[in-house]
Amino acid sequence: MSTLHNLQVIDKKMLTPESVSVVLEIPEDLKSKYNFKPGQFVMVEKIINGENLRRYYSIYNLPEDAQIKLGIKLKGKDGFADFAMHHLQHGDTLQVSEPMDDVPFDLSDHSSKRILAITIGSGITPFYSYIQYMLKRQLPHKLVLIYGNESPAKTMFLDEISELEAQFPQHLKVYKVYSKDDSGDFSGRINEQIIKNVLQKEGTGFDAIYMIGPDDLKKTAAKVLTEAGTTSDKLHYRVYS
Ligand SMILES: Cc1cc2nc3c(=O)[nH]c(=O)nc-3n(C[C@H](O)[C@H](O)[C@H](O)COP(=O)(O)OP(=O)(O)OC[C@H]3O[C@@H](n4cnc5c(N)ncnc54)[C@H](O)[C@@H]3O)c2cc1C
């Protein structure tokens, strides 16, 4: 178990009507402990209604920020996300673990990589950190992202990611999939046909594929990708629940 530290909330803002960004300050003496990599997460511990909750949140910003930023999406009433959205305030402190390993992103810059990322909702947080990292450090990679949400209004970091896509089209391509809106690239939930359509446009042969989402998304994506010739060593999967 990683050591917990008291970190102060120095900013909080709504990202969508159902998600919030919480920014935690890293004091000078803890900087070396919070020297995170994209894809890492922290555990936040909080007693809510007498229950000691431990919840995990991926860090969505860049290591050099001297802060950690969490993008937290509401799942249901009375959990930590509900508390973060409705009660957590600027100046409060939270007990936060040191960063832990999670998605094994390739951070090397010595060869160009083609990466496929598939996620829904708050699963975007580690990808958003990685996208910023990859573009800021000019890694010679191309990331194709299939990003599922109900609608644009409920999509975390939609404007930020779309701006980066417009700025760096050779490195980032985003396929927006909306289950309750038809303004995206595809309508409905991410399914076999949608993934096949993306592979038709982008080709196969990705060097790494990262999927964050529920089990059925993993099964669907793994099936299509395996049929398209992807070997299991290239598939990386995480469930966020
Ligand atoms: C490695 C890792 C990284 C993670 N990163 C993030 C992140 O960056 N951002 C983020 O928002 N979350 C992330 N999560 C999920 C997060 O840890 C919590 O599970 C989530 O915030 C729900 O916790 P809660 O206390 O609010 O709700 P809970 O107390 O778990 O649940 C509250 C209520 O919501 C319902 N509920 C819970 N989950 C769901 C669901 N999926 N669908 C419908 N109803 C549900 C429950 O049944 C209950 O009624 C991550 C999880 C892991 C393991």
The ligand as an SDF file (V2000), in Angstrom:
LIG
                    3D

 53 58  0  0  0  0  0  0  0  0999 V2000
   -7.2150    2.3720  -12.0070 C   0  0  0  0  0  0  0  0  0  0  0  0
   -8.5270    3.1310  -11.9770 C   0  0  0  0  0  0  0  0  0  0  0  0
   -8.5640    4.4360  -12.4590 C   0  0  0  0  0  0  0  0  0  0  0  0
   -9.7690    5.1470  -12.4260 C   0  0  0  0  0  0  0  0  0  0  0  0
   -9.7940    6.4300  -12.9310 N   0  0  0  0  0  0  0  0  0  0  0  0
  -10.9440    7.1160  -12.9280 C   0  0  0  0  0  0  0  0  0  0  0  0
  -10.9850    8.4390  -13.4550 C   0  0  0  0  0  0  0  0  0  0  0  0
   -9.9720    8.9840  -13.9290 O   0  0  0  0  0  0  0  0  0  0  0  0
  -12.1800    9.1070  -13.4020 N   0  0  0  0  0  0  0  0  0  0  0  0
  -13.3220    8.5380  -12.8800 C   0  0  0  0  0  0  0  0  0  0  0  0
  -14.3650    9.2020  -12.8520 O   0  0  0  0  0  0  0  0  0  0  0  0
  -13.3040    7.2840  -12.3670 N   0  0  0  0  0  0  0  0  0  0  0  0
  -12.1480    6.5750  -12.3670 C   0  0  0  0  0  0  0  0  0  0  0  0
  -12.1170    5.3170  -11.8310 N   0  0  0  0  0  0  0  0  0  0  0  0
  -13.3320    4.8130  -11.1360 C   0  0  0  0  0  0  0  0  0  0  0  0
  -13.3620    5.3560   -9.6840 C   0  0  0  0  0  0  0  0  0  0  0  0
  -12.3100    4.7730   -8.9310 O   0  0  0  0  0  0  0  0  0  0  0  0
  -14.6670    5.0480   -8.9400 C   0  0  0  0  0  0  0  0  0  0  0  0
  -14.9660    3.6900   -9.0690 O   0  0  0  0  0  0  0  0  0  0  0  0
  -15.8250    5.8890   -9.4360 C   0  0  0  0  0  0  0  0  0  0  0  0
  -15.5520    7.2750   -9.2840 O   0  0  0  0  0  0  0  0  0  0  0  0
  -17.1150    5.5510   -8.6460 C   0  0  0  0  0  0  0  0  0  0  0  0
  -16.8450    5.7550   -7.2950 O   0  0  0  0  0  0  0  0  0  0  0  0
  -17.9340    6.4460   -6.3540 P   0  0  0  0  0  0  0  0  0  0  0  0
  -17.4360    6.3600   -4.9380 O   0  0  0  0  0  0  0  0  0  0  0  0
  -18.3730    7.7710   -6.8540 O   0  0  0  0  0  0  0  0  0  0  0  0
  -19.1930    5.5140   -6.5470 O   0  0  0  0  0  0  0  0  0  0  0  0
  -19.5670    4.1590   -5.7610 P   0  0  0  0  0  0  0  0  0  0  0  0
  -19.6190    4.3820   -4.2840 O   0  0  0  0  0  0  0  0  0  0  0  0
  -18.6900    3.0490   -6.2490 O   0  0  0  0  0  0  0  0  0  0  0  0
  -21.0160    3.9860   -6.2640 O   0  0  0  0  0  0  0  0  0  0  0  0
  -22.0300    4.9550   -5.9650 C   0  0  0  0  0  0  0  0  0  0  0  0
  -23.2840    4.5670   -6.6690 C   0  0  0  0  0  0  0  0  0  0  0  0
  -23.0650    4.5900   -8.0850 O   0  0  0  0  0  0  0  0  0  0  0  0
  -23.3500    3.3210   -8.6740 C   0  0  0  0  0  0  0  0  0  0  0  0
  -22.3180    3.0610   -9.6850 N   0  0  0  0  0  0  0  0  0  0  0  0
  -20.9890    2.8900   -9.4870 C   0  0  0  0  0  0  0  0  0  0  0  0
  -20.3450    2.6860  -10.6540 N   0  0  0  0  0  0  0  0  0  0  0  0
  -21.2910    2.7210  -11.6150 C   0  0  0  0  0  0  0  0  0  0  0  0
  -21.2590    2.5900  -13.0270 C   0  0  0  0  0  0  0  0  0  0  0  0
  -20.1350    2.3450  -13.7090 N   0  0  0  0  0  0  0  0  0  0  0  0
  -22.4210    2.7190  -13.7130 N   0  0  0  0  0  0  0  0  0  0  0  0
  -23.5760    2.9590  -13.0640 C   0  0  0  0  0  0  0  0  0  0  0  0
  -23.6660    3.0970  -11.7190 N   0  0  0  0  0  0  0  0  0  0  0  0
  -22.5510    2.9660  -11.0030 C   0  0  0  0  0  0  0  0  0  0  0  0
  -23.2640    2.3340   -7.5130 C   0  0  0  0  0  0  0  0  0  0  0  0
  -24.0890    1.2090   -7.7500 O   0  0  0  0  0  0  0  0  0  0  0  0
  -23.7720    3.1610   -6.3530 C   0  0  0  0  0  0  0  0  0  0  0  0
  -25.1690    3.2110   -6.2910 O   0  0  0  0  0  0  0  0  0  0  0  0
  -10.9400    4.5590  -11.8750 C   0  0  0  0  0  0  0  0  0  0  0  0
  -10.8800    3.2490  -11.3780 C   0  0  0  0  0  0  0  0  0  0  0  0
   -9.6970    2.5430  -11.4320 C   0  0  0  0  0  0  0  0  0  0  0  0
   -9.6650    1.1300  -10.8970 C   0  0  0  0  0  0  0  0  0  0  0  0
  1  2  1  0
  2  3  1  0
  2 52  2  0
  3  4  2  0
  4  5  1  0
  4 50  1  0
  5  6  2  0
  6  7  1  0
  6 13  1  0
  7  8  2  0
  7  9  1  0
  9 10  1  0
 10 11  2  0
 10 12  1  0
 12 13  2  0
 13 14  1  0
 14 15  1  0
 14 50  1  0
 15 16  1  0
 16 17  1  0
 16 18  1  0
 18 19  1  0
 18 20  1  0
 20 21  1  0
 20 22  1  0
 22 23  1  0
 23 24  1  0
 24 25  2  0
 24 26  1  0
 24 27  1  0
 27 28  1  0
 28 29  2  0
 28 30  1  0
 28 31  1  0
 31 32  1  0
 32 33  1  0
 33 34  1  0
 33 48  1  0
 34 35  1  0
 35 36  1  0
 35 46  1  0
 36 37  1  0
 36 45  1  0
 37 38  2  0
 38 39  1  0
 39 40  1  0
 39 45  2  0
 40 41  1  0
 40 42  2  0
 42 43  1  0
 43 44  2  0
 44 45  1  0
 46 47  1  0
 46 48  1  0
 48 49  1  0
 50 51  2  0
 51 52  1  0
 52 53  1  0
M  END
$$$$
